[in-house]
């Protein structure tokens, strides 16, 4: 019997090998264009995906913007706890992201949604609204992509049934994008 840590690592390596690097490159292009055009980028998700959204926003706000001539205008919709709890309490959890987008998003902005299942109602509503007003949309999904995958202009899917490994790979893909701008993209700017 294979020890659990070795088994987990092997499955993770298999999931890692399946990353569609072309789609990661497309996401880099969409975000580079948003930065060049001064567009806003919004990112959202629940649970571990909320953490990934916050982490990614931090990487672009600080790591890929500090001291640079071009800066990212990115917000994680997961980070305003008072707003999230007010909407959850007074209206419903399914509207916590879409209502923020209604305040801030404009046509041409980018909305990134992260959902392992692709079935989170609050994420689906945000993506639906983003599409309706002409935002560029990116989804990071898992498994079969759920309803979210087909809604996005660009879907980056980790076709694996294990939530932990999907979250691992989502973070790796987000690091590929973020570190492109922190390292490679920075070399190209200077």
C-alpha positions as CSV (number, residue, x, y, z in Angstrom):
1,X,0.0,0.0,0.0
2,X,1.3,3.4,-1.0
3,X,1.6,5.9,2.0
4,X,-1.0,8.7,1.8
5,X,1.5,11.5,1.4
6,X,3.1,9.7,-1.6
7,X,-0.3,9.0,-3.1
8,X,-1.4,12.6,-2.7
9,X,1.9,13.8,-4.3
10,X,1.5,11.4,-7.3
11,X,-2.1,12.5,-7.9
12,X,-1.0,16.2,-7.6
13,X,1.8,15.6,-10.2
14,X,-0.8,14.1,-12.5
15,X,-3.1,17.1,-12.1
16,X,-0.1,19.4,-12.6
17,X,0.9,17.7,-15.8
18,X,-2.6,18.3,-17.2
19,X,-2.5,22.2,-16.9
20,X,-3.4,23.7,-20.2
21,X,-0.5,26.2,-20.5
22,X,-2.1,27.8,-23.6
23,X,-5.0,28.9,-21.5
24,X,-2.7,30.2,-18.8
25,X,-1.1,32.3,-21.6
26,X,-4.5,33.5,-22.7
27,X,-5.3,34.6,-19.2
28,X,-1.9,36.5,-19.0
29,X,-2.9,38.3,-22.3
30,X,-6.3,39.3,-21.0
31,X,-4.9,40.7,-17.8
32,X,-2.0,42.5,-19.6
33,X,-4.6,44.1,-21.8
34,X,-6.7,45.1,-18.8
35,X,-3.6,46.7,-17.2
36,X,-2.7,48.6,-20.4
37,X,-6.3,49.9,-20.7
38,X,-6.6,50.8,-17.0
39,X,-9.5,48.4,-16.6
40,X,-10.5,46.9,-13.3
41,X,-10.1,43.2,-12.5
42,X,-12.4,41.5,-10.0
43,X,-11.9,38.1,-8.6
44,X,-14.1,36.0,-6.4
45,X,-14.7,32.5,-5.0
46,X,-15.8,30.7,-1.8
47,X,-13.8,28.9,0.9
48,X,-10.4,27.9,-0.4
49,X,-11.2,29.6,-3.7
50,X,-11.9,32.9,-1.7
51,X,-8.4,32.5,-0.2
52,X,-7.0,32.0,-3.7
53,X,-8.8,35.1,-5.0
54,X,-7.4,37.2,-2.1
55,X,-3.9,35.8,-2.6
56,X,-4.0,36.5,-6.3
57,X,-5.2,40.0,-5.9
58,X,-2.4,40.7,-3.4
59,X,0.2,39.3,-5.8
60,X,-1.0,41.7,-8.5
61,X,-1.7,44.7,-6.3
62,X,1.7,44.6,-4.6
63,X,4.0,42.1,-6.3
64,X,3.2,43.1,-9.9
65,X,2.5,46.8,-9.3
66,X,4.7,48.2,-6.6
67,X,7.4,50.5,-8.1
68,X,6.1,49.8,-11.7
69,X,5.1,52.3,-14.3
70,X,1.9,50.3,-15.0
71,X,-0.2,49.1,-12.1
72,X,-3.0,46.6,-11.8
73,X,-6.5,47.7,-10.7
74,X,-7.6,44.5,-9.1
75,X,-10.0,43.8,-6.2
76,X,-10.9,40.5,-4.6
77,X,-14.7,40.7,-4.0
78,X,-14.0,38.3,-1.1
79,X,-12.2,40.9,1.0
80,X,-14.9,43.2,2.1
81,X,-16.3,41.2,5.1
82,X,-18.7,44.0,6.2
83,X,-20.2,44.1,2.7
84,X,-20.4,40.3,2.4
85,X,-22.1,39.9,5.8
86,X,-24.5,42.8,5.3
87,X,-25.7,41.3,2.0
88,X,-25.8,37.8,3.4
89,X,-27.8,38.8,6.4
90,X,-30.2,41.3,4.7
91,X,-30.6,39.9,1.2
92,X,-29.0,36.5,0.7
93,X,-25.6,34.9,0.2
94,X,-26.1,34.4,-3.5
95,X,-25.8,38.1,-4.2
96,X,-22.6,39.0,-2.3
97,X,-20.5,39.2,-5.4
98,X,-23.0,40.4,-8.0
99,X,-24.1,43.4,-5.9
100,X,-20.5,44.6,-5.6
101,X,-20.0,44.2,-9.4
102,X,-23.1,46.4,-9.9
103,X,-21.4,49.2,-8.0
104,X,-18.0,48.9,-9.6
105,X,-17.8,46.9,-12.8
106,X,-17.9,48.4,-16.3
107,X,-17.9,47.0,-19.8
108,X,-14.3,45.9,-20.7
109,X,-13.4,45.1,-17.1
110,X,-12.3,41.5,-16.2
111,X,-14.1,39.2,-13.9
112,X,-12.4,36.1,-12.7
113,X,-14.4,33.5,-10.9
114,X,-12.9,30.5,-9.0
115,X,-15.0,27.5,-8.1
116,X,-13.9,23.9,-7.8
117,X,-17.5,22.7,-8.4
118,X,-18.5,25.3,-10.9
119,X,-21.9,25.4,-9.2
120,X,-21.7,28.1,-6.5
121,X,-24.8,30.3,-6.9
122,X,-23.0,33.5,-5.8
123,X,-20.2,32.9,-8.3
124,X,-22.6,32.0,-11.1
125,X,-24.6,35.2,-10.5
126,X,-21.5,37.3,-10.7
127,X,-20.4,35.6,-13.9
128,X,-23.8,36.0,-15.4
129,X,-23.9,39.7,-14.6
130,X,-20.3,40.3,-15.8
131,X,-21.2,38.7,-19.2
132,X,-24.4,40.8,-19.4
133,X,-22.5,44.1,-19.2
134,X,-19.7,43.2,-21.5
135,X,-16.9,42.2,-19.1
136,X,-14.2,39.8,-20.1
137,X,-14.6,36.7,-18.1
138,X,-12.3,34.0,-16.8
139,X,-13.3,30.9,-14.8
140,X,-11.0,28.5,-12.9
141,X,-13.0,25.3,-12.4
142,X,-12.6,21.7,-11.4
143,X,-14.1,18.4,-12.3
144,X,-16.5,18.9,-15.3
145,X,-16.6,22.7,-14.9
146,X,-20.1,22.7,-13.6
147,X,-22.3,25.5,-14.9
148,X,-19.5,28.1,-14.5
149,X,-17.1,26.7,-17.1
150,X,-19.3,27.3,-20.2
151,X,-20.3,30.8,-19.0
152,X,-16.8,32.1,-19.1
153,X,-15.0,33.4,-22.2
154,X,-11.9,31.5,-20.9
155,X,-12.2,28.5,-18.7
156,X,-9.1,27.1,-17.0
157,X,-10.3,23.7,-15.8
158,X,-8.6,21.2,-13.5
159,X,-10.3,18.0,-14.6
160,X,-9.8,16.2,-11.3
161,X,-12.4,15.0,-8.8
162,X,-10.5,15.9,-5.6
163,X,-11.2,19.4,-4.3
164,X,-7.8,19.7,-2.5
165,X,-5.8,18.9,-5.7
166,X,-8.1,21.2,-7.7
167,X,-7.4,24.0,-5.2
168,X,-3.6,23.2,-5.3
169,X,-3.6,23.5,-9.1
170,X,-5.7,26.7,-9.2
171,X,-3.2,28.4,-6.9
172,X,-0.3,27.1,-9.1
173,X,-2.0,28.6,-12.2
174,X,-2.6,31.9,-10.4
175,X,1.1,31.9,-9.4
176,X,2.0,31.3,-13.1
177,X,0.0,34.3,-14.1
178,X,1.1,36.5,-11.1
179,X,4.8,35.6,-11.4
180,X,4.7,36.3,-15.1
181,X,4.0,39.9,-14.3
182,X,6.4,40.0,-11.3
183,X,9.3,38.4,-13.2
184,X,9.1,37.9,-17.0
185,X,6.6,40.7,-17.7
186,X,8.7,43.1,-15.6
187,X,11.9,42.3,-17.6
188,X,10.0,43.1,-20.7
189,X,8.8,46.5,-19.3
190,X,12.4,47.6,-18.4
